[in-house]
Structure formats: C-alpha cells, structure tokens
Amino acid sequence: TERGLGLSRVGVHPRLARALLDAAPQVGARRAAEAVALLSEEPPREYGDDLAAALRGARRGGDGYAARWRAEVSRLTAAAGSGAPRPPSGGTAAQALGDDAVVGLVAALAFPERVARRAADGTYLMAGGTRAEAGPGSGLGGAPWVAVAVADRPVGAGHARVRLGAVVDEDAARAAASSLYAEGDEVAWAEGDVVARHVERLGAVELTVRPLRNPDPGLVREALLDGLRREGVALLRWSKDAAALRDRLRFLRLHLGEPWPDVGDAALLAEPDAWLEPELGRARRRADLARIEAGQALTRLLPWAGGEAVRLDELAPERVEVPSGSRIRVDYTDPERPVLAVKLQEMFGLDDTPRVAGVPLLVHLLSPAGRPAAVTADLASFWRDGYRSVRAELRGRYPKHPWPEDPARATPTRYTKARQERAERA
C-alpha cells in the first residue's frame, strides 16, 4: 500500500516509522523526529527513565550519543517532511505542546499495547496485559498514564520494570491504541462468584465499569460453569446421602462399566445439561449453585432407559444385613474395595465374606467400643488364624461381651452376654 511504502522509506522499525509519520502532522516533523530518534537508539542510562528528560539531555549533550542523535533527527525530519503541522485536537497550536506531550504521543503511537494506567498499588497495567513498575526515583513521577518504550523483568521480580517511558494523557493513549478499544457486557466467574459488568476497556486496561442488573442468562450460565470447572462440583449442595450415592455410582462404573455413568468431576462438567438442568439455567450466582441438590441431580444420570437403574440397591446397596440382623452401612469411598465396619460379635457364624456386585467387602471388625480390632477380606481365614490373638487381647478388656473359642459356630449378637441371655430366655 501507499502507507506501507511510506513506512519502508523511513528506514527505521515499522513501529517507529508509524509514530513519526502519524505524529509529524500533529507536532511538527522535527519534534516528532527528535522523539523517534530517542527510541531508535536507546539513550544511556544516565539520561534517566523519562523520555522527556532524555530529550532535553540529548539536546544539550556533547557526548557521542548526542551527536548520533542529532544526525538521526536531521535524517528523520527530512523523511517525515517539513510541511507546516496541523494543530492537534482541541485547537491548541502544535508549538505549544510541551516535550512531555510530544514524547508521550510518539511513544504511544510506537507502542500502543504498552500504554499503561497506574493502579492503586502504584504499578502500571499495560493495555497488552503486562504489569510493570517504575524504579526508585523514577522521573515518571507516578503519572496516571504512561507509554512504556523499554521494559525488562529483573530476576526474581514479580513485575516488569520500566526502563524508559513517557507521561501521556488519556486522550492520546486512547487515540494511539484505538485498535485495542472495546466496549461491551462482560459476565465472568471472578473472586468466587458471578460478576456482571458493562466495561469500556483499552486492551487489559479498564476505563469505565458499571454493574449489570439483568445480564444475559446464557452468559451467566457460562460463568457458573466456569466457576464449577475452577472450583469443582463441591459448589453444589452435597448431603451425606448425595455423597454416598456418588460413591456407589463410582463403584459400579469401575466394576461393571456401562451403562453406569462416569461421575468424576471432568465427566460431570463435560455434560452439565444431562444432570444439572433445569436448576443451572435458573441460577444467577454462587449461592444458587449451593442450593442445587446434587443427589437429586445425579439420579438423572441413572440408566433408566435400559431398566438397570432399578438394580442400584441390589448391586450397590446402601446397607447390608449381617448375621446379627443389623443392617450396616457400606462405605464406598474407595471404589476398589468398599468397607463394611461392624462389631466383631455381630459376624459370628459367617464364613463367606459379604459381597456387592461380586466384589468382596473389606470387613473392619470392631471392638465392643467401636474401635478397629481387625481388617479382613476373608472371614473364614480370619476365624481360623486371626481371631485367636484378637480374643486374647480384648476379652479381658471387654469381659461383658462374648468371646467364644469357636466363632465360626457361635451365635452372632449385638448385645452383651447378660442381655443376650435375657433375650434368649424371653
């Protein structure tokens, strides 16, 4: 294009050529060339980090850098043309603009993604998303807006450091980075909840923000899903029974496979419509997620179509009956091997280890006080080899409870010896 050819003829980086040709009509060819020459060869560190101060230093300097800078200014002035500058917006004569305004405009035109706004913590957020801070004693003076020409990231530093920049006013920053300007509604999961705002921004820099009273439901739903992906389905209401149902389904999926559903976080969140609707569609904030009954939602994933759902209590029962007649809850927390925690005396007479879906339970045999006495997946072997040492250790501690020598043929009981005798007499 004609503009592309014009940029190529300047003989500097296209960024700097753009700044020169766009700034010259506003501030004059020579003043634009002075600023661009500073950016084409970075001034010595002793000139400071403020481009305006560096410009004044180069004008009065007698070192080698200043000489090269003057020669480059002459060349760039000729490349930019010497036509009379047109006044900048607002009617102010170009000649009335101070050095700060000129170098700020040029730096912003050259590096639009590096125009930066000062944050409350004193750092600067660039339009491109990088955060930087000025060094101690910076000549930028904590200005509200700067255009960063050169930055680095010292080893171990949390932010970039501004090595060379210029103060720029907001209007110039907006004009230079106009391609990064955007305005619209933003609904996102932030700081643990849905945040709905109308935002005017310059890249990553938020210019104006106002809350949205009635955000688009579709955007809200996506934000809630994002929250679930970040923080997990624990955001939902998980009662003890709901958590137990999930464990039972996880067990069945592992040992029987299809049609039992995958209830891992990733699988659940991959198809939220299958189990979280219509509640998710009505939710608007974190508190609404916390009211969704996870257990009720999970029942939508059961294989109702094939009729297998009715076998849930058969294949993975909540409780199993033990020889004493008690119905003991099965713990499916570990899907590899569910646990049955039951008092030892209640299992007397049982050789075959209880199973669910063909998987033997890991039996935690408890003392009369409810403390673990032994763990086995083979009751017959335990009665034969392990019971004797448990009996020797515990019968003196719990003399009121039965400790028969042959537990495989003893009567199972949940009671003390005296109470069991009274029950038998009755």
N, C-alpha and C positions, 0 to 999 in steps of 0.2 A: 504494500500500500504506500501511498504518498507519505503517510506519517512514518511508516516503518523505514522508508528510505531516508527520511529526515533524521530519525534517531540514529541510523547506522553511520551517517556522515559526521556526527558529533565526535566520535572517537573515544567515547567512554562507555562504561557499563550501561545497558539499556535503562536501568533504573535511574541513573544519574542523568542520562540524556532526556528522559521523560521529565524529570524535575526541572532541568534547565529550560527546555522548550515551553513547558507549561507555566513556569514561574516568571520567565522573562517578560511576557506581556503585562504582568501584574506589578512587578517590582523594578523592571528595567534589566536590560541584558547584562550589564556589568555587575550589578548587585547579585543577580542570580548566579552569574559565573563565579563570583567570589565564594559563595556558599558551596557550589558544586565542586570547586577546586579543593576546598577543605575535605570534602567527602571522597574525592578521587585518590588522595594520598593522606592517610590519617595523620593529623598533626602530632608532634611529640607530646609525651605525657605531661611535660611541664606546662603545656598550654592549658591543661585542665580538662574537665569532662563537659564543659559548657561550650557549645559551638559558637555562641555569640562572643564569649570571651576569647575563644581561639581565633575568631575572625579579627578581632581588634589586635590580638597579639601578632598575627601574621602581617597585618598592615604595617605595624611599626617595627617588625623584626628585621634583624640583619643577618640571620643565620642562613644556612644552606636551604633549609626547608622553606623559609620565607621567600627566598629568591626563586625557587622552583614554583612556589605557589603563585607568585606574580606572573611568571611566564605562562602558567596554565590559565590564569584569569584572562590574560590577553587573548589566548587562543580560543577559549570558550566564549568570550564576549563576541568575537568575530563569528563563531559558529552559531551563536544564538541570534545574531542580527542586531543592529543598532537602532532599530525603529523606536519611536517615542513610546514609552509604556502607557498602557491604558490604566486608568485608576482602578484600584481594587474595589470589590463590592462595598457599598456604603458611601461611596463618593469621596473617600479620603485619598489625597494625592499619593502616588506611589513613593515620591520622595520623602513623604512624612513618616513612612513606616520605619521603625527602629530596627537595629540589627537583629534583635531578638525575634521580631516578627518575620523578618526575611529568612533567617536561617531556619526558623521553625517551619515556615511554609515549605521551603526547599526540602528539608529532611522528611517532612510528612509526605510530600509528593514522591520522594525516592523510596521511602519505606512505609507505605500506607498500613501494612499489617503490624507495624511497630509503633503506631500512635498509641499512647498509653494514658490511662487515667489513674490518678492517685487514689488508693484505698484508705480505709480508716486506719489500717495498721502502718501506714507510711510507705508501703510497697506500691509498685505500679503494675497494673494489669494491661498487657498489650492487647490490641484487637485480635491478634493471632492466637491468644490464649496463654502466652508465656508470662510468668510473673517475674518482675525484676525489682531491684532496689538500688538506689543511688548510694555511692560510697560515702564514708565520713567526710564532712566538709565539702560536699558536692556544691558546685556552682549553680546547680539547677534550682536550689532554694526551696525544694518541696512544692514546686508548681503544681496546680491542679491537673494540667495536661502537659505531656512531653512527647516528642518524637525521638525514638531511640535509633541512633545511627549505628552504634557499635556496642555490643554486649558480650560478656563471657560468663562462664559459670565456674567460679573458683572451686577447687577440690573440697568436698565436704559441705559446700554451701547448699542451702535449701532453695535459693532463688538465683536467677541470673543477676549479674551486676552491670549497671550502666557504665560503660567506659566513655561514651561520647553521645551526647544528645542535645536537644534544644527545646526550650519552652515553646509551646504552641497553644493558640487559643482553640476553644472547642469548635468554632465555626470552620477554622482552617483544617482541623483534624477531620471533621465530618466531610468536608469537600474533598480532601485528598484521599480519604478512604471510603468514598461514596459507594464503591462496588461491594463493600462489606456491610452496608447498611441493610437492616431488615427490621420489620415490624410485624407483630402478629401475636396470636394467643399461644401460650406455652403451658402445657399441663404435664407435670412430671412428678415422679416419686423423689422427694428430697427431704433430708433430715427426718426420715421415718414416717412421712405422711404424704398425701397428695397435695401438691402446691399448684394452684391455677392462677396464671397471671397474664396480663397483656403487656408485652415487653417491646420497647424500642431499643435496638442494640446496634452497636458498631462492632461487628465480629463478636468477640467474647465480652466486650465492654457493654454493660447495661446502662443505657442512657436514661430511660424512664421506665418505671414499673408501676402497674396498678393491679389490684386483685380482680379476679373474675368471679362474678356472683353465680353465673349459670354456665359453666364450661361445657363443652361438647361431651355428651355421655361416652362416645367412643374413645375420646382422648383420655377421659377419666378411667375408663376400663383398662386401657393400655398402661396407664400409670400404676394402677393397682396390680396388674400382672407383673410389671417391672418390680414393684415392691415385693411381691411374692417370690420372684426369682432371686432377688437380692437377699432377702431375709428368711426365705423358706416358708413352708406351709404352716409353720408354728404360729403365724399371724392369725390363723383361724382358731376357732374355739374347739379345743381338743379335751373332751371329758375323758375320764378314766375308761369308760366303755368304748369311746371312739378310738382311743389309742390302742385298746385291746383288739378291736375289730381290724384295725390296720395291721397289727402284728399277725393276726390269724390269716389275713389275706396274703401277707408277705410269705408266710409259711407255706400256704397252699401253692402259691406261684412257684416257689423254689422246688417243691417236691412233686407237684402234679402238672405244673405248666399251664398251658391253655386248657380251658377258657378262663382260668382265674386271672384277674387283672394284675398288672405291674403297678404297685402303689408307692414306688420310690418317688422322691421329690421331682426328679427330672421327668419321669413319665407322667406324673400328675399334672405338671405345669406345661407339658407339651400339648395336652389336650384338655384345657380348662373347661371347654364347653360341655364335655362329656359328664362332668360331675359337679361343677360349681354354678351352673345356671339353674334357675333364674336369679339366685341371690347375688352373684357377682355383678350382673347387669344393673342391679338396683343399688349397689354400694357406691358410696361417694368419698369415703375416707377410711383411714386405718380402723377407726372404731367400728365401722360397718363390717369389715373383714372379721373382727374379733367376735361378731355376733353370728357368724355363719357356723352352723353345727356341722363340724367335719364328719362326724359319724353318719349323720343323715345323708350328707353329700356322697360319702363313699358307697352307700348302698346302691346308688345309681350305676356303679361300675360292676355290680354283681352280674354274673351271666344268666340273666333272667330268660333271654330268648331261647337258650337251649335247655332250660329247666334245671341246670346244675345248681342254681342259686339255692334251691330248697335243700340241698345236701350240705350247706355250710355247717350247720350244727352237728351233722353226722360226721363229717370229715375233720373238722377242726372245732370240736365243742368247747364252749367256754369252761365247762366243768366236767369232770369225770367222777363216776361213783367208785369209791374204794371199798374194800371188804367190810369195813365197819358200818357202811351205809352212808357215811358222809359224802357230800358232793364237793369236791375240792377244785378250786380254780386252777386252770393250766396257764402257765406263763409262757407266752410265745415270743418274748422279747428277742431271744436268739432263735431265728428260724431254722437253723441247722439242727437244734436239739431242744425242743420245748421242755420246760421244767414242771414237775409236779412236786410241790413241797407239802409233805404230810407227816403227821406224827407216826413214829415207827410202829407203835402198838396197833394203829388202825390198818396196817398192811399185813398183820399176821395171817398166815394161811395162804398167801398168794405167791405162787411161783412164777407165773407169767407176768413179765413187766407190761404195764398198760401201754397201749399204742394209740396213736392218732394218725389217720391216713397212712397206716402201715409203718409209721416211724415210732420206734420205742421212745418213751419219755425218759428223761433223765430224772430219776427219783431222788429228791432230797429228803432223807429220813430225819425227822426232827425229834429232839428230846421232848419230854413232857412240858418243858418250859418253852418250847418252840424254837430251840437253838439247833443248828445243824449237827447231827450226830454221824451221818454217813451219806455218801453220794454214790448211787449205783444206776447202771442201765441194765443190770442183770440181777433181778431179785433172787432167783434160785441160787446163784453163786454167792450172793451176799449172805443168805440164811445159812449156807453151808460153811463159808470160810470167814466172813467178816463179822457176823453178828456176835460171835463169842467174845471178842475183845471189846465191842461196844457194850455188851451186857456187863462185863466185868468192871468197866469204868463207870457206868451210870446207875446200876441198880442200887448201890449204896447211897447215891445222891438222891435217888427218887424211889424210896422204898414203898411208897403207897401205890406204885404202878406195877403192872405185871411184867415180869422178865422171865418167861418160860425158857426151859432149856431147849425145847424143840419148837421154834417159832413157826416153822412151816406147817405145823399141825395144831397150833394154838388158835383160840378164838379171838378174832380181831375185836378191838374195843376202843372207844374214845374216852373211856372213864377210868377212874382209879379202881383198884381191886375191890374195895369195900362197896363202892357204888355199883360196880358190875355185879357183885354177888346179890345186892338188894334187888337189882333189876331182874336177875335170873330167878330169884325166889318169887318175885311178883308175877 
